[in-house]
Every structure is written in structure tokens, then in C-alpha cells.
Amino acid sequence: MSKIAPPPGVSDIFPDEAPAWLEVETAARKVFGLYGFGELRTPIFEFTEVFQRGLGGETEVVQKEMYTFEDRGGRSLTLRPEGTAGVMRALAATDAANGVEHRVFYMGPMFRGERPAAGRKRQFHQVGVENVGRAASPGLDAEAIAMLCHFLNEIGISDFELHINTRGVQSDRPAAEQALAEHFRPHLAEMCEDCRARIDRNVWRILDCKQACCRQFVETAPDPAQFFSAESRDYFKKVCDLLTEQGI
């Protein structure tokens, strides 16, 4: 029988590899369960609008990377590119909207039509958690980060550094976004095609660009934190303080 390779960007998982996958998944269920999170399994595909609304129609994931198709009933469906939107869709029909807390985790394959590269797959596997129904708080953020560190330790990863960031509270973002746009706009002709589109869709994404033509301008961009209010700074400090108290 002739050898047939899988499509680009996907991989077979053979019996000698499967135990390692099972070990990681078992560790996730164990650790997240200790923190009171239960597993929620959502469909691998959803109505396309779930991701358009959940991720935003202007995002690169929605515009470029989703695997979208029409089913026999003429409905637009999309293979899930991430886990959060489906979880929120599932919990929207519950009492979460009334402030009842739901602590759930998910794991499984996700799909994005990215260019295959080292560390990037078109079918990749992701585990994540969502705490829904309670207002955002430094305590919840610190708990989620601490739980991640616990999980990494559980699977034998201890020599790592934790880097955390913030975009501030919602009301602080417009001023930072305007400053970034004003910085990048005079240089658009020298920047990559993706960043020329990002400046109006989501200027924050330019900060992630790895192209050399854009990095030179990213490195001289204004620090968004200078536009943050005392509320944003205090929130971030509380998260850091709580992590420090836990030895992280």
C-alpha cells in the first residue's frame, strides 16, 4: 500500500505517542478539578456567527484563518478556531447571565488555516478554563494564573518564567489605541500588508508582528501603560501581589 501523508498542518498520533497525550490531559483534569472547575465539551463546529460575534469580525482569525463551510441545509458552519466562543454560547442558555458562577474547562482539537510552521498546526490541541457569571476581579485572575503554574508543575515543567501583561480597564483603551495608531500611521507604507489592515481593525495586533519592517516601529511605539488610570494600575498591582503571596 502506498504511503499517504495527512494534509499539511495536521499530524497522526501513533500508539507510542498517545500515552504522553493522555498524561497531559489527565493532569489537566486533576488540577482544574482541585480548583472546582468541571469539564464542558462543546461541538467541534458551530454556527459561523458564534465566532464572528465572539472574536469580532475584524480579527484576523475570522477574516483569514477559519475553516468555514455550508452544510446541506445551507447553514454556514465553522470548525472551532478556539474554545471560548463555544463555551460562552453554551453557557448563555444557563443561569450564568444572572450572576451564577460557572467554573468550566475544555480541551480538544481546534482548527485554523494558518501557514504551517514550526510549532503551528492547522489542527492543534488546546486546553483552557473559563470562569463565567462573576464580575472580573484580581482574585479570579490570580487564581487562574496560579492554576496554570500548578498544571505546568504537575506535568513536570518547573523551569519557566511567568510574564503577565494588561491592556487596562475598558475605559482606558481608547486613548492608548489612538496613541498607537498615531505612531504607526505615518509609517504604513513601510509596513507589511497585514499591519496596514490592523491599524483600523485592531491596532494592538501590530505589537505582535514579527516582520522586521514592522518591528523597527513597534520598538519605538509609546508605552500604552502611560495612558492607564489609577484603576488599571491598582488592578494589575493586586494581581501581582496575590501571586507573590502564593510564591509565584
N, C-alpha and C positions, 0 to 999 in steps of 0.2 A: 504493500500500500504506500503510495507516495505521501511524503510529508506535507501537511497543510498547516501553515502558520496561522495564528489568530490575527484578526485585523490590527492595524497599527494602533498602539496606545493601550492595548489590553494584554493580559497575561493569564496563562493557565496556572493553577495552584496544584502542584502534584502532592502525592501522599507523604513524601519526605518533608514537605514544607508545611502541610496542614497543621501538624501539632503546634508549631510556633504561633500560627494564627489563632488557634484555639486557646493557647495560653494567654495571649494578649486580650482576647475577648472575655475570657473567664476572669482575668484580673479586673477589667473594666466593670463587669457586673458585680464583683465582690466589693470593690472600693466605692463605687457610686451607691450601692445598696447600703453601705455603712453610713452614708450621709443622708439617707432617706429618699433616694431617687429610684423610681421604678422604670422599667423598660417600656417604651412606646414604639410599636412597629407600624410605620406608615407605608403606603404603597410606593413601589419603585417609580411609578409615573403618576402624574397629577394633571388636572386641567392646567393648561399653559398659563392662564391668568393668575393662578396661585403664585407662580414665581414672578410674573410681571408685576404684580401688586406687592409681593413680599420683598423682592430685591430691588424693585424700581426699574421702570422701562428704560432708563438712561444708562444703566450699568452695562459693563462690557459682557458680563455673564449672559444677560438677557439678549443683548444685541448680537453677540458673536459666538457664544460658546454652547448654547443649549441644543440638545437633540430633540427637536420638535417634529411631530408628525400628525397626520389626520387619520382618525380611526374610521371604521366602516360606517359609523353614524355621522360622519362629517364633523366630529368634535376635535378641537386642537388639544393634543396631549403632549407632555414633555417628560422625558426621563429626568429624574430629580438631579439637579446640579449641586444641591446642598440639602441639609436636613431641617433647618429652622422653619422654612416656609410651610412645609408639610405638617410639622408638629403644631404650628400655630393654627393652621387650617383645622386640624383635628380637635384641638382644644377650644376653638372658637364656639363649638356647639355645647360646651360644658359650662360649669358654673365659674370658670376662671374669670369671665368678664365681670363677675360680681365680687371679685376680690378673694375668692377661694384659691389657696395656693395649690399648684400642681408642680411637683418636682419629678421631672422625667429625663431619661437619657435615651439616645438612639444610637444605632450602629448599622453599618451596611454599605453596599456599593452606591457610589454617586457617579454622575456622568457629565463630562464637559468636553466639548470639541476643541481642546487646546492642541497646540503643536506638540507632538510627543518629544520629550526631552528627559534628561536625567532627573529622576525624582518627580516627574509629571506624567500622569497616565490619563487616558480618556475615560477609563473606568478605574476609579480609585476608591479606597475604602476609608470611611470616616466614622469617628465616634464623637458624640457631643452631648451636652446637657442643656436643659432649659428650665428655668425657674419662673413660672408664669402665675400671675394673679396678685403678686405683691409689688408694691412700689419699689423702684430701684433704690439701693442703699449700699453704702460702703461695706457693710457686713456681708451682704449677699455676694458682692464682687470678690471680697477677700476669701470667702468660703469657697467659691468656685475655683479660684486660683490655687488655694491650698489643696483642694481636692485633686487638681491636675498634678501638683507636685507629688502627692501621695500616690497617685496612679503610676507616675513615672518611676518612683521608688519601688513600687510593687513589681514592676516588670524588669527591675534590675538596672535602671538608669538613675544614677545619682550624681554624676559629674556634669551638671548642667548649670547654666546661668538663667535667671529669670529676668526678662526685660518687659516692663509694663509701660503703657502709654495711655494717653487720654486725648479726646477731642473736646473735652469740656462739656458743660451742660448745653442743651439745645440752643438756648438764647445767646450763647457766646459764639456760636459757629459762624453766623453770617459775617461778622467783622473779620474773622480770620480768613474766611473764604475769599472775601473781597480783596484783602491784602495779598493773598497768594495769587489771585487772578491778575491783579495789577502788576505783580512782579513778573509773571510768566508771559503776559500778553505781548510785550514788545519783542520777545524772542521767539515767537511762534514759528516764524519762517525757518528758523534753525533747528526746530524740534521735530521729533518723529510724528508720523501721521496720527498715531493713537493719542498722543498728548495734545495735539491740536484739537482733537474732538473732546478730550477730557476736560478742557478748560471750561467748557459750558455745561457738560454733563455732570462731572464730579471732579472738581479741581484737586481734591485730596489725593486722588489716584496718581497724579503726576509725581507725587513724592515717592511712589513705589517704583517708578520707571527705572529700568536698568540700562537703558541705552546711553552710550557715552555722550551723545549730542544733547541729551536732556539732563544728565547728571550734573554737568557743569553749572546749570541754572538751579537745580534742586539744592546744591550745596551752598548757594548764596541766598536762598529763599528766606524770608522773615520767619522767625520762630512763632508758630501760632499761639504758643503759651503766653506771649506778651499781651494778647488780647483777652485773656481769660479773667473772669471776675473772681472775687474772693470766694464765691460759692464753689466754682470749679476747683480752685486751688485747695480749698478746705476738704472737699470730697476726696480728691486724689490723695491728699496727705493722710486722711483717715484710713484709706485702703492700705497705704504703705505701712502705717503704724500698726494696723491689725495683723498684717503679715509678719512684721518684725516681732510682735508679741508671740507669734507662733514659731519663731525661729527660722523664718524664711527670709 
